Amino acid sequence: MAHATIYVGFTVPPLLRGARRIFATHSALVVLRHSACCYCTVNSTIKSKRKMDHLERTANNFRQEVISQAKVCGITNESETVKRLRLAIANKDFTFKAGQWVDFFIPGVSVVGGFSICSSPGLLEREGVLELAVKHTIHPPAYWIHTECTLDSEVALRVGGDFFFDPQPGDSPVELVLIAGGVGINPLFSILLHVADLHGYQESKGNGYKMGTVKLYYSAKNTSELLFKKNILGLMNAFPGKITCRFHVTQQSSQICKELQPHVTEGRISEKELEKHVSKDTLWYICGPPPMIESISKLLSNIGVPRNCVFFEKWW
């Protein structure tokens, strides 16, 4: 019989223990210097016959040692189906990189959740909080968030994941293209906010990492399902020319509001749009449903993007 370790009142499943970081070989990396450790391979591994749970899917991913208690200090409706949680973190040693996720432990719920962080590392440093945006499903952790979670609910969190953007001050500048589908926006919004922090620091201090431009392509069924859209428009206004976004909607039936209209295209993200960003200094980050990742990865291969410049996180 397998034994579980008890930590701060929560049961930690055996799959979580002993997880080691997997470092890519030097030949596979454009990016140990850009601190991303997973590159996209377009093959059958993107598809799975059986839907694995979070712990199975991520058993070989990096996980931190620190597990921290956290208290829910804010709950808002990001859309009709997505709740946005703000969590106050108890442990001062708790850190994460933009793009990573958390194991989400809920007292009384045996299934461990896995949710990408949608806030920036800077927010944690400044205010001691992080944010998650979770879509309503029958999966027990998501269902708990939508039906039982309240202000002051207590959970525990552990950071993991090899999909992140964490440049250091001495690194060469890069351009980023972020491609999101549905709630796959979460880790990419974290990266976008981190980029904004990097630009802000560079402008105010005149030193630190010199960030290149960022283009976000974000696709959803309709504009009501575009998460963080007001925040994204705010970032574009705050950093004109440095942060830009194109929203795509595939099943829009209502009129698009005037504020969004200049930034929305009806239809899927196209090869023609992406090919203008191809350069030796561009890194590509994709997060969305597996079929979208496969489709976009093939497009990028067709336009000559080296596969070691493409990073993906599958949203399930």
N, C-alpha and C positions, 0 to 999 in steps of 0.2 A: 504494500500500500504506500502510495506517495505521500510525503509529508509536506505541508505548507508552512512557511515562516510567518509568524505573527509579528506585525510591526505597527506601532502606534494605533492599535485597536483594529487594524484591517488585515484580512487574510491575503497574503501575496501568493498567487498560484505558482507552482513549480516552474512553469515555462518562463517566468520572469527572472528566475535566479540563474546566475552564471552566464547571462547574455554578454557576449564580448563584442567590441567594436571590430568591424571588418574594414580593413584599410585596402583601398584599391592599389594595384601595383603602379609604379612610376610611369610605365608606358601607357597606362589607361587614363592618366590624369593630365588634363590641361590644368587641373584645379586642385592639387592639394593647396596651392597658394590661394585659391578662391574658396576653399573649404566646402566643397560639395563632393560627396563620396559615392554617387550612384549614377551610372550612365545608362541611357536607354538602349535596349536591344529590341528591334522589331521582330518578334517571333512568337511562337505559341505560348511562351511563358506569360504573356500578358493576359491570355485567356485562362480561365480555370473551370473545370467541370463541376467542382463542388465549392460552395461558398464557405471559405474558412472563417473562423472567428479572428478577432484582432490579434490575440496572442499567438495563434498559429502563423498568421501572415507575417508577423513581425519578429518571429523567434530569433532570426539571425541578424536583426538590426541592432545598432548601437542603443544602449540604454544607460542612463546615468545611475549612479549608486543612490543618489538622494531621493527619498520619498518624503513628500511634505504634506502635512495637513493643510487644508484650504477651506475657507468659508465663503459662501455665496454672498456677495455684497451688492449685486445688481442683476436684475433680470428685465430684458426688454424683448419685444417682438420685432425681429429684424425683417420678417415677412410673415405671411399667413401660416407658413409651415416651419419657420426657423426661429428658434429662441437664441438670444445672445446673452451669455452669462458673463458676469464679471466676478472674479474670484480673488480674494485676499489671501496671499501666500504666507504661511506661518514661518517657514524655514528661510533664513537669510542666505543660506548657501544654495538655494534653488535658483538655477539659471537655465536659459535655453537660447538657441540660435533661431533666427527668423526662418520659418518654414517647417520647424519640427512639430511633433505631436506630443500628447500626453496619454499615458495609461490613466484611466479614470476609475478609481475605486469608490464604490458606494456602499455604505453600511447596509447590510441586509440584502444586498443584490449580489448573487454569486458570479454573474458575468461581468468581466472587466471591459469597460468602454475604451475606445481609442479615438481621440478627437484632435484634429489639427488646431494649433493655436492661431488665432486670427489677429492678435495684437503684436506690438513690437517689443523686442527685448528692452528698448528704452523705457517703455511704460512700466515694466517691472522694476527697472532700476530707479525710476523717479517716484513711483507711487506704491510699489509692492503688490501690484495686481497684474493679472493677465485675463484675456478674454477668449471665450469659445463661442462659436455659432453652430448650433446643433439642429439638424432637420428632424422633424417628427417621423419616427418609424416605430414598428413594434419591437425592435431590438431593445432588450431590457434597459440598458443604460440611457439610450435616447428617450425611451418611453417614460422612464423615471424623471428625466429632466423636464419633459413636457407635462407630466401629470402630478408629480409629487414634490418636485424641488421648489423650495421657497427661500426667501431671504434668510440668511443665517444657517441654511443647511450646511452640514460639514461633510467633506469628501477628502480623498487623498489623491495626490498626483505624482506621476513619475515621468520625466521627459525622455523621449527617445526619437530615433529617426536619423536617416542619412541623407535626407533631402533638405538642404538649407543653403543660405547665402550669408557668409560671414567673412567678408574681406578684412584684411589687416592694413594698417596705415602704410606699410611699405609696398603693398601689392600694386601691380599695374592696373590702370583704369580699364573697366570693361563696360560694354553696353549690355543691357538685359532686355529680353523679350519674354514676357510672362503670358501664358496661354491657359485660361481657366474655363471649365465647363461646370455649370450649376454650383453646388456647394463646394466644388473643387477650388473655388476662389479663396477659401480660408487660408492655406499656407502662403498663397501668393499675395494676399492682402497683407499678411505679416511681413513678407519681404518688401512690399511696396512701402509700408510704413517705416521699415528699417532704412530703406533708401532715402525717404524723406528726412529721417533723423540724420543720416550721413550728410545729405546736402545742407541741412540746417547747421550742423556742426562746422562744416567746411566754410559756410558763408559767415558764421559768427566768429570763428576762431582763426580761420585762414590756414588750418593744418588738418591733419587726420587723413583718412582715405579720400581720394579724389574720385568721386563717383561719376560714371558716364550717364547717358540718357537711359530711360526705361520706357518701354512701350507695353501696355497691357491690352491684350485681346481677351474679352470676357463674353462668353456665349451662354444664353439661357433661353428657355421657351418664350418668355415675354418679359417686359420691363418690371413687372411686379415681382419677378423672381430674381432680379439682379440685386444681390446683397451689397451693402456698403456703398451704393451708388452715390449718395450725397457726399460721403466721406471721400470717395474717389474724385468727384468733381472738385471738391475743396482742395485736394492735393494738386490737381492740375492747375488750379488758379494760384495756389501758393508757389508752385515751381514751374512756371510756364516754359515750355520747350524742353524741360528736363524730365518731367513726368507727363506722359500722354496716355490716352485710353481710347479704344474703340469697342463699344458694346455691340454685340450681335444678338438678335432675337430671331427665333426660328418658327414661332407659332403665335405671333402677335395678332390679336383680334380687336383690340381697342386702340384709340388714338394715343400716340406717344406725346407725353407732356413737352411743353415748349423748351424747358430747361435741358431735357435730354436729347431732343431732336437732332442737334448738330453732331452728336456723338454716337448715334445709333445707325447701324446697318441691318436691314432685314435680310436674313439668309446666313449661311454658315461662313466661318472663317475660310478665306480662300488662299490658294497658293500664291496668287498675284500679290496679295497684301503682304505675305510673309517674306517673299523673295527680296523685297527692297531692304530688308534688315540684315541680309547675309553679309558677314564680314568675319575676318579672323579674330576680332575682338568682341564678338557677340556670344553670350551664353543664353541658352533657351531653357526655360522652366515650364513644365506642363503639369497640370493637375485637373483631373476630371474622371468620368467613367472610363473603364478600360477600352471600350470601342473608340472613344474619342482620342485617347492617347495613341492607339494604334494608327488611326487615320492621320492625325497630325504628324506623328513620327514618320510616316511614309511620305507625307508632303515635304517635310524637312529633308529627308533623304533625297527626294527627287530634285530639290533645288540646291543640293550640294553641301548641306550642313554636316560637318563631321559629327559622328555619333557621340564622340567624347565631349562635345559641347552641348549635348542635350540631356536634361535631367527630368525625371518624372516622378510623380507620386500618384498612385492609383487611388481614386475615390470609389468606394464600394457602396 
